[in-house]
Amino acid sequence: MASMEEIEIARYRGEIDRDTAALVAKYLRIMGWDIPEVDNARATSLVVAEVRAALDRLATAAK
């Protein structure tokens, strides 16, 4: 049986997905300002990797 925390976070999954996509889009826009000929696929990969690293740092700090 799922814990109350798991049930609660499942309710927010869609919102978390949308917020994360908006965060990635924000940094892609910023990269586009600085690098007009930006490779969007490469930039997306880099931004997503950095967001993952940030989440790992947050998870480590929360322990």
C-alpha positions in Angstrom: 0.0 0.0 0.0 1.3 3.5 -0.9 2.3 5.9 1.9 0.4 9.1 2.4 3.4 10.9 0.9 3.4 8.8 -2.2 -0.3 9.4 -2.7 0.1 13.1 -2.2 3.0 13.5 -4.6 1.1 11.5 -7.2 -1.5 14.2 -7.1 1.2 16.8 -8.1 3.0 14.8 -10.8 1.5 16.6 -13.7 2.2 20.0 -12.1 5.8 19.0 -11.4 6.1 17.9 -15.0 4.8 21.2 -16.3 7.0 23.2 -13.9 10.1 21.3 -14.9 9.3 21.7 -18.6 8.9 25.5 -18.0 12.2 25.6 -16.2 14.0 23.9 -19.0 12.3 26.2 -21.5 13.4 29.2 -19.5 17.1 28.3 -19.7 16.8 27.4 -23.4 15.4 30.9 -24.0 18.3 32.4 -22.1 20.8 30.4 -24.1 19.1 31.5 -27.3 19.7 35.2 -26.3 23.4 34.5 -25.7 23.9 32.1 -28.6 21.6 33.0 -31.5 22.7 29.9 -33.5 22.2 27.5 -30.5 21.8 23.8 -31.2 18.5 23.2 -29.5 18.9 19.5 -29.1 22.4 19.9 -27.5 21.2 22.8 -25.3 18.2 20.8 -24.1 20.5 17.9 -23.2 22.8 20.2 -21.3 20.0 22.0 -19.4 18.3 18.7 -18.5 21.6 17.3 -17.2 22.1 20.4 -15.0 18.6 20.2 -13.7 19.2 16.5 -12.8 22.5 17.5 -11.1 20.7 20.2 -9.1 18.0 17.7 -8.0 20.7 15.3 -6.9 22.3 18.1 -4.8 19.0 18.9 -3.3 18.3 15.3 -2.5 21.8 14.9 -0.9 21.3 18.1 1.2 17.9 16.8 2.4 19.4 13.7 4.0 
